[in-house]
Amino acid sequence: MIETFVVLEGTVGVGKSTLLAALAEELRDRGESVTTAPEFADAEVGQYLAQTLADYGHERHRERALTLLADTLASLSYQAETTIQPALAQGDVALSERWLDTVPVYNAPHVAEREGVAMAETLAEFRAAMPVEPDLTVLLTVDDATRRERQQRHRPELLDDGSVPDRYAERQQRYRDLLAGREDVLVYENDGEISTAVADIAAEIQR
């Protein structure tokens, strides 16, 4: 049995959710059994995280930096144990929107800023303890104009804060630095047709 776990990473506005659904449909059309995991776990830990991120602004996210980091790890570990691991055990392709690489990009910098602790050792131990590990991580990137156009359609509230473009560029660079040189990573410029992206990424999924 071949296990295949694919993660779509990237900042807000790069098309993760849209591509996840389209990629799952394409793989099913090819005869694969596919399990998908959304960004937030379908449990209290995931829903708290989703609500906090949706209801509060950037400053509150800084104030609750450690809580958000811990809850993100809890949400991901819940998905690993209840969704991804069982899917792989039965031979499914598992697709997830975000995984552990999101934590050093989004959460750990706020903890380091507030508490002076980088959390690198904690995250390394947590990664080692996870029962599943991605076979392929796809880092989706887009140019700023494309991102803003997508946010205007799907997350217009994020365009109200003038610091958003700077945070976007900063986080995209963090992703690039974090994932540079890793053999399990594909960096994909997702600014074209969805059908092209699906075909390109599906071709990278080895079964």
FIFIMI-792479 format. One record per residue (C-alpha): residue in one letter; chain; x, y, z. Coordinates in steps of 0.1 Angstrom, whole numbers, plus 5000, padded with zeros to 4 digits. Example, Ala and Ser with C-alpha at 12.3 -4.5 7.8 and 13.67 -1.06 7.14 Angstrom:
<nodes>
A;A;5123;4955;5078 .
S;A;5137;4989;5071 .
</nodes>
This chain:
<nodes>
M;A;5000;5000;5000 .
I;A;5014;5034;4990 .
E;A;5008;5063;5014 .
T;A;5005;5097;4999 .
F;A;5000;5128;5020 .
V;A;5000;5161;5002 .
V;A;4999;5196;5019 .
L;A;4991;5229;5003 .
E;A;5008;5258;5021 .
G;A;5010;5295;5015 .
T;A;4997;5328;5027 .
V;A;4961;5341;5025 .
G;A;4950;5347;4989 .
V;A;4971;5321;4971 .
G;A;4942;5298;4963 .
K;A;4947;5269;4988 .
S;A;4910;5261;4994 .
T;A;4900;5264;4957 .
L;A;4930;5242;4946 .
L;A;4924;5216;4973 .
A;A;4888;5210;4962 .
A;A;4898;5209;4925 .
L;A;4928;5186;4931 .
A;A;4907;5162;4951 .
E;A;4881;5161;4923 .
E;A;4908;5155;4897 .
L;A;4923;5126;4917 .
R;A;4889;5111;4922 .
D;A;4882;5113;4885 .
R;A;4915;5093;4880 .
G;A;4902;5066;4903 .
E;A;4919;5075;4935 .
S;A;4902;5075;4969 .
V;A;4908;5109;4985 .
T;A;4904;5123;5020 .
T;A;4907;5161;5025 .
A;A;4914;5180;5057 .
P;A;4904;5217;5059 .
E;A;4925;5243;5075 .
F;A;4907;5240;5109 .
A;A;4899;5207;5125 .
D;A;4862;5198;5128 .
A;A;4864;5198;5166 .
E;A;4864;5224;5194 .
V;A;4901;5230;5191 .
G;A;4897;5239;5154 .
Q;A;4866;5259;5158 .
Y;A;4881;5280;5185 .
L;A;4910;5288;5163 .
A;A;4888;5296;5133 .
Q;A;4866;5319;5154 .
T;A;4895;5337;5171 .
L;A;4912;5344;5138 .
A;A;4879;5356;5122 .
D;A;4866;5377;5151 .
Y;A;4897;5396;5162 .
G;A;4923;5418;5146 .
H;A;4960;5416;5142 .
E;A;4968;5431;5176 .
R;A;4946;5406;5195 .
H;A;4964;5378;5176 .
R;A;4996;5392;5190 .
E;A;4982;5393;5225 .
R;A;4971;5357;5223 .
A;A;5002;5345;5205 .
L;A;5010;5315;5227 .
T;A;4973;5304;5229 .
L;A;4970;5305;5191 .
L;A;5003;5286;5186 .
A;A;4992;5259;5211 .
D;A;4957;5257;5196 .
T;A;4971;5254;5160 .
L;A;4993;5225;5171 .
A;A;4963;5209;5189 .
S;A;4941;5213;5158 .
L;A;4968;5198;5135 .
S;A;4975;5169;5158 .
Y;A;4937;5162;5161 .
Q;A;4935;5161;5123 .
A;A;4966;5139;5121 .
E;A;4952;5113;5145 .
T;A;4915;5113;5134 .
T;A;4916;5122;5097 .
I;A;4950;5118;5080 .
Q;A;4964;5087;5097 .
P;A;4932;5066;5092 .
A;A;4930;5078;5055 .
L;A;4965;5068;5048 .
A;A;4960;5034;5065 .
Q;A;4932;5026;5041 .
G;A;4952;5037;5011 .
D;A;4936;5071;5004 .
V;A;4954;5101;4991 .
A;A;4952;5126;5019 .
L;A;4951;5163;5011 .
S;A;4954;5190;5037 .
E;A;4952;5228;5037 .
R;A;4982;5239;5058 .
W;A;5003;5217;5081 .
L;A;5031;5222;5106 .
D;A;5051;5246;5084 .
T;A;5024;5272;5090 .
V;A;5034;5275;5127 .
P;A;5069;5290;5123 .
V;A;5056;5313;5096 .
Y;A;5025;5327;5114 .
N;A;5025;5318;5151 .
A;A;5061;5314;5164 .
P;A;5072;5349;5154 .
H;A;5045;5365;5176 .
V;A;5056;5343;5206 .
A;A;5092;5353;5200 .
E;A;5083;5389;5199 .
R;A;5062;5389;5230 .
E;A;5080;5363;5252 .
G;A;5115;5362;5237 .
V;A;5112;5324;5231 .
A;A;5117;5312;5195 .
M;A;5099;5278;5201 .
A;A;5122;5261;5176 .
E;A;5130;5232;5198 .
T;A;5094;5227;5208 .
L;A;5083;5227;5172 .
A;A;5110;5202;5162 .
E;A;5099;5178;5190 .
F;A;5063;5182;5180 .
R;A;5071;5175;5144 .
A;A;5090;5143;5154 .
A;A;5060;5132;5175 .
M;A;5034;5136;5148 .
P;A;5021;5103;5136 .
V;A;5021;5114;5099 .
E;A;5045;5134;5077 .
P;A;5037;5150;5043 .
D;A;5051;5132;5013 .
L;A;5048;5164;4993 .
T;A;5043;5200;5004 .
V;A;5032;5225;4978 .
L;A;5041;5261;4986 .
L;A;5016;5282;4966 .
T;A;5027;5318;4958 .
V;A;5012;5346;4938 .
D;A;5021;5382;4930 .
D;A;5007;5410;4951 .
A;A;4981;5421;4925 .
T;A;4967;5386;4921 .
R;A;4965;5382;4959 .
R;A;4947;5415;4964 .
E;A;4922;5406;4936 .
R;A;4914;5373;4953 .
Q;A;4911;5389;4987 .
Q;A;4887;5414;4973 .
R;A;4865;5386;4962 .
H;A;4869;5362;4992 .
R;A;4883;5380;5022 .
P;A;4878;5418;5016 .
E;A;4881;5425;5053 .
L;A;4918;5418;5050 .
L;A;4923;5447;5026 .
D;A;4912;5473;5052 .
D;A;4945;5472;5070 .
G;A;4973;5491;5052 .
S;A;4999;5468;5068 .
V;A;4985;5437;5051 .
P;A;5007;5438;5020 .
D;A;5038;5440;5042 .
R;A;5027;5411;5063 .
Y;A;5019;5391;5032 .
A;A;5054;5397;5017 .
E;A;5070;5390;5050 .
R;A;5052;5357;5055 .
Q;A;5058;5346;5019 .
Q;A;5095;5351;5024 .
R;A;5094;5332;5057 .
Y;A;5078;5303;5038 .
R;A;5105;5304;5011 .
D;A;5133;5306;5037 .
L;A;5118;5277;5058 .
L;A;5112;5254;5029 .
A;A;5143;5262;5008 .
G;A;5163;5231;4999 .
R;A;5137;5205;5011 .
E;A;5133;5177;4986 .
D;A;5097;5172;4996 .
V;A;5087;5207;4986 .
L;A;5073;5221;4953 .
V;A;5071;5259;4950 .
Y;A;5043;5267;4926 .
E;A;5033;5301;4912 .
N;A;4995;5299;4913 .
D;A;4985;5328;4892 .
G;A;4972;5310;4861 .
E;A;4941;5288;4854 .
I;A;4930;5264;4881 .
S;A;4929;5236;4855 .
T;A;4966;5241;4848 .
A;A;4976;5242;4884 .
V;A;4956;5210;4891 .
A;A;4973;5192;4862 .
D;A;5008;5203;4872 .
I;A;5004;5194;4908 .
A;A;4986;5161;4902 .
A;A;5015;5151;4880 .
E;A;5038;5154;4910 .
I;A;5018;5130;4931 .
Q;A;5034;5097;4928 .
R;A;5013;5066;4935 .
</nodes>
